Amino acid sequence: MVARSVWQKITIFDVILMIILGLVAILTVYPVVYIVAISFSDTASIVQNKVFLWPKGFNMEAYKQILETPRIPRAYLNTIVYTSVGTGINLLMTAVAAYPLSRPNFVGRKGFIIAIVLTMFLSGGIIPTYLIVQKLQLIDTMWALVLPNAIWTLELLILKSFYESLSSSLRESAVVDGASEYRILFQITIPLSKPALASIGLFYFMGHWNSFFIPMIYLNDANLYPLQVVLREMLFYDTVRETGLIEQATLTPQSLKNATIFISMVPVLMIYPFAQKYFAKGIMLGSEKG
């Protein structure tokens, strides 16, 4: 009886929605499954186009080549360092900058907010930014990748709105107890803002991890390239054989490329499930006000 009553509540709209979501899930999962299948398949099966959703002639030669070639592990380590440092700086700067903007008695608050919002539509451009970075002697350094993008406008506004949604009584009690603004920010506001910080931290993480255009501009030393730049060269310029990453008789370029793509997705696949609950909660809470 319970099962029958549940089926009776399902409408045509629910069926259509489930079909659409199922198709979206298939379109999302299929590329990942195909990439994994190619990366673990042998050369003959790949050349003969026998690989579809499951590896044929299972082997891990592609991953062995990746580990034995210094270029890709070095690029992977560079990406981890750039992403970790960049995301840390982003969260710290955004948390500090959003606090005064969330205070209604902050002098010039509306003017600062308007100026910040304008940066979403107006920009100085790549050339002026490059000249500034060059004058500061940041070319071929990690800081050229993280400092010019220390604060993203949308994430700043999200965190500002979240700060405004927090109970004002907590701040008033802290002020009565003699707490300074710095103490209120770092000991009360930021600890209570973990959901919002986790949500924008995920945005920052994905931005740094997938970035390849900015490193291409500011990095001339190939030893400093992140993984995405190396992967882009492999995909678009077919540098796999030119750089001696594989041997003609043992491995196909497709297997190495797909193996590299898969290892670049592993950190995201590991982090996203744990950050998802904070992501949804942070976005909803941050939109309650402002």
C-alpha positions as CSV (number, residue, x, y, z in Angstrom):
1,M,0.0,0.0,0.0
2,V,2.8,2.4,0.8
3,A,4.6,1.7,-2.5
4,R,1.4,2.2,-4.4
5,S,0.7,5.5,-2.7
6,V,4.2,6.7,-3.6
7,W,3.7,5.8,-7.2
8,Q,0.4,7.6,-7.3
9,K,2.0,10.8,-6.2
10,I,4.4,10.8,-9.2
11,T,3.2,13.2,-11.9
12,I,4.1,13.5,-15.5
13,F,6.3,16.5,-14.6
14,D,8.3,14.3,-12.2
15,V,8.8,11.7,-14.9
16,I,10.0,14.3,-17.4
17,L,12.3,15.8,-14.8
18,M,13.8,12.4,-13.9
19,I,14.5,11.7,-17.6
20,I,16.2,15.0,-18.1
21,L,18.3,14.6,-15.0
22,G,19.2,11.1,-16.0
23,L,20.3,12.4,-19.4
24,V,22.4,15.1,-17.8
25,A,24.0,12.6,-15.5
26,I,24.9,10.3,-18.4
27,L,26.4,13.2,-20.4
28,T,28.4,14.2,-17.3
29,V,29.7,10.8,-16.4
30,Y,30.4,9.4,-19.8
31,P,33.4,11.6,-20.7
32,V,35.1,10.6,-17.4
33,V,34.4,6.9,-17.8
34,Y,35.7,7.1,-21.4
35,I,38.9,8.9,-20.3
36,V,39.5,6.3,-17.6
37,A,38.9,3.4,-20.0
38,I,41.3,4.8,-22.6
39,S,44.0,5.4,-20.1
40,F,43.9,1.8,-18.8
41,S,43.7,0.1,-22.3
42,D,46.4,-1.4,-24.3
43,T,47.7,0.1,-27.6
44,A,46.1,-2.4,-30.0
45,S,42.6,-1.8,-28.5
46,I,42.9,1.9,-28.7
47,V,44.2,1.9,-32.3
48,Q,41.4,-0.4,-33.4
49,N,38.8,1.8,-31.6
50,K,37.6,-1.1,-29.5
51,V,37.4,0.9,-26.2
52,F,34.1,2.3,-25.2
53,L,33.1,2.2,-21.5
54,W,35.5,-0.5,-20.2
55,P,39.3,-0.9,-20.6
56,K,40.5,-3.4,-23.1
57,G,43.7,-5.2,-22.4
58,F,44.1,-3.7,-19.0
59,N,47.5,-2.1,-18.3
60,M,48.9,0.8,-16.4
61,E,51.8,1.7,-18.8
62,A,50.5,5.2,-19.4
63,Y,50.6,6.0,-15.7
64,K,54.0,4.4,-15.4
65,Q,55.3,6.7,-18.2
66,I,53.8,9.7,-16.4
67,L,55.6,8.9,-13.2
68,E,58.9,8.1,-14.9
69,T,58.9,11.4,-16.9
70,P,60.0,14.4,-14.8
71,R,58.0,16.9,-16.7
72,I,54.5,15.8,-15.7
73,P,55.2,15.1,-11.9
74,R,56.9,18.5,-11.7
75,A,54.0,20.2,-13.4
76,Y,51.6,18.4,-11.0
77,L,53.6,19.6,-8.0
78,N,53.6,23.1,-9.3
79,T,49.9,23.0,-9.7
80,I,49.4,21.8,-6.1
81,V,51.7,24.6,-4.8
82,Y,50.1,27.3,-6.9
83,T,46.5,26.2,-6.0
84,S,47.2,25.8,-2.3
85,V,49.0,29.2,-1.9
86,G,46.6,31.0,-4.2
87,T,43.5,29.6,-2.5
88,G,44.9,30.5,0.9
89,I,45.6,34.1,-0.1
90,N,42.2,34.4,-1.8
91,L,40.3,33.3,1.3
92,L,42.4,35.5,3.7
93,M,42.1,38.6,1.5
94,T,38.4,38.1,0.7
95,A,37.5,37.4,4.4
96,V,39.3,40.6,5.5
97,A,38.0,42.8,2.6
98,A,34.4,41.7,3.0
99,Y,34.2,42.6,6.7
100,P,34.2,46.4,6.5
101,L,31.9,46.3,3.5
102,S,29.4,44.4,5.6
103,R,29.3,47.1,8.3
104,P,26.6,49.6,7.6
105,N,28.5,52.4,9.5
106,F,31.6,52.0,7.4
107,V,32.5,55.4,5.8
108,G,32.3,55.3,2.0
109,R,30.8,51.8,2.0
110,K,28.5,52.4,-1.0
111,G,31.2,54.0,-3.0
112,F,33.6,51.1,-2.4
113,I,30.9,48.6,-3.3
114,I,30.1,50.4,-6.5
115,A,33.7,50.6,-7.5
116,I,34.2,46.9,-6.8
117,V,31.1,45.9,-8.8
118,L,32.3,48.0,-11.7
119,T,35.4,45.7,-12.0
120,M,33.0,42.9,-13.0
121,F,32.2,44.8,-16.2
122,L,35.2,47.1,-16.8
123,S,38.8,45.9,-16.7
124,G,42.2,47.5,-17.4
125,G,43.0,44.6,-19.8
126,I,45.7,42.1,-20.1
127,I,48.5,44.4,-21.4
128,P,48.3,47.0,-18.5
129,T,48.1,44.1,-16.0
130,Y,51.1,42.4,-17.6
131,L,53.1,45.7,-17.5
132,I,52.4,46.1,-13.8
133,V,53.4,42.5,-13.0
134,Q,56.6,43.1,-15.1
135,K,57.5,46.3,-13.3
136,L,57.1,44.5,-9.9
137,Q,59.5,41.8,-11.2
138,L,57.0,39.0,-10.7
139,I,57.5,37.4,-14.1
140,D,58.4,33.7,-13.8
141,T,57.4,33.6,-10.2
142,M,54.4,32.1,-8.4
143,W,53.3,35.5,-7.2
144,A,52.4,36.6,-10.7
145,L,49.7,33.9,-10.7
146,V,48.2,34.6,-7.2
147,L,48.6,38.3,-6.3
148,P,46.8,39.9,-9.3
149,N,43.9,37.6,-8.6
150,A,43.9,37.8,-4.8
151,I,40.2,38.8,-4.6
152,W,37.4,37.8,-7.0
153,T,34.5,40.3,-7.1
154,L,31.7,37.8,-7.0
155,E,33.2,35.8,-4.2
156,L,33.7,39.0,-2.2
157,L,30.1,40.0,-2.6
158,I,28.9,36.5,-1.6
159,L,31.0,36.6,1.6
160,K,29.9,40.2,2.3
161,S,26.2,39.1,2.1
162,F,26.9,36.2,4.4
163,Y,28.5,38.5,7.0
164,E,25.4,40.7,6.9
165,S,23.2,37.6,7.5
166,L,25.0,36.9,10.8
167,S,23.4,37.8,14.0
168,S,24.3,41.4,15.1
169,S,23.8,40.5,18.8
170,L,27.1,38.5,18.7
171,R,29.0,41.5,17.6
172,E,27.3,43.8,20.0
173,S,28.1,41.5,22.9
174,A,31.8,41.3,21.8
175,V,32.0,45.1,21.6
176,V,30.5,45.4,25.1
177,D,33.2,43.0,26.3
178,G,35.9,45.3,24.8
179,A,36.8,43.2,21.8
180,S,38.5,45.0,18.9
181,E,37.4,44.7,15.3
182,Y,40.3,42.4,14.5
183,R,39.3,40.0,17.3
184,I,35.6,40.1,16.2
185,L,36.6,39.3,12.7
186,F,39.1,36.5,13.4
187,Q,37.5,34.9,16.5
188,I,33.8,35.4,15.8
189,T,32.9,36.3,12.2
190,I,35.3,34.0,10.3
191,P,34.7,30.9,12.5
192,L,30.9,31.4,11.9
193,S,31.4,31.8,8.2
194,K,32.9,28.3,7.5
195,P,30.0,27.3,5.1
196,A,30.5,30.5,3.0
197,L,34.3,30.2,3.1
198,A,34.0,26.6,2.0
199,S,31.8,27.5,-0.9
200,I,33.9,30.4,-2.3
201,G,37.0,28.3,-1.5
202,L,35.8,25.7,-3.9
203,F,35.4,28.4,-6.6
204,Y,38.9,29.6,-5.9
205,F,40.3,26.1,-5.9
206,M,38.7,25.3,-9.2
207,G,39.9,28.5,-10.7
208,H,43.5,28.0,-9.8
209,W,43.6,24.3,-10.6
210,N,42.1,24.7,-14.1
211,S,44.0,27.9,-14.9
212,F,46.3,27.8,-18.0
213,F,45.9,31.2,-19.6
214,I,47.5,33.3,-16.8
215,P,50.5,30.9,-16.4
216,M,51.0,31.0,-20.2
217,I,51.3,34.8,-20.0
218,Y,53.5,35.2,-16.9
219,L,55.6,32.0,-17.0
220,N,58.4,31.6,-19.5
221,D,60.3,28.9,-17.8
222,A,58.9,25.5,-18.7
223,N,60.0,24.1,-15.3
224,L,57.4,26.4,-13.7
225,Y,54.5,25.4,-15.8
226,P,51.4,24.0,-14.0
227,L,49.8,20.7,-15.2
228,Q,47.1,22.4,-17.2
229,V,49.7,24.2,-19.4
230,V,51.5,20.9,-20.1
231,L,48.2,19.2,-20.7
232,R,47.2,21.9,-23.2
233,E,50.4,21.5,-25.1
234,M,49.9,17.7,-25.2
235,L,46.3,18.1,-26.5
236,F,46.7,20.9,-29.0
237,Y,50.3,20.8,-30.2
238,D,50.9,17.0,-29.9
239,T,54.1,17.5,-28.0
240,V,53.9,13.9,-26.6
241,R,56.2,12.4,-29.0
242,E,58.3,15.5,-29.6
243,T,59.3,15.7,-26.0
244,G,60.0,12.0,-25.8
245,L,57.3,11.2,-23.3
246,I,56.4,7.9,-25.0
247,E,57.9,5.4,-27.3
248,Q,56.2,4.6,-30.7
249,A,56.1,0.9,-30.1
250,T,54.8,0.7,-26.6
251,L,52.1,3.4,-26.1
252,T,49.7,5.6,-28.0
253,P,49.5,9.4,-27.5
254,Q,45.8,9.0,-26.6
255,S,46.5,6.8,-23.6
256,L,49.0,9.2,-22.1
257,K,46.9,12.2,-22.8
258,N,43.8,10.6,-21.1
259,A,45.9,9.4,-18.2
260,T,47.2,12.9,-17.7
261,I,43.6,14.3,-17.9
262,F,42.4,11.7,-15.3
263,I,45.1,12.5,-12.8
264,S,44.4,16.2,-13.2
265,M,40.8,15.4,-12.1
266,V,41.6,13.3,-9.1
267,P,42.0,16.1,-6.5
268,V,38.7,17.7,-7.7
269,L,36.9,14.3,-7.5
270,M,38.3,13.8,-4.0
271,I,37.5,17.3,-2.6
272,Y,34.2,18.2,-4.1
273,P,32.0,15.5,-2.3
274,F,33.2,16.8,1.1
275,A,32.8,20.5,0.1
276,Q,29.4,20.1,-1.6
277,K,27.3,20.4,1.6
278,Y,29.1,23.6,2.6
279,F,28.9,24.9,-1.0
280,A,25.1,24.7,-1.2
281,K,24.6,26.0,2.4
282,G,27.0,28.9,1.9
283,I,25.4,30.1,-1.3
284,M,21.9,30.0,0.3
285,L,22.8,31.6,3.5
286,G,24.8,34.3,1.7
287,S,21.8,35.2,-0.4
288,E,19.5,35.9,2.4
289,K,20.5,39.6,2.7
290,G,22.0,42.3,0.6
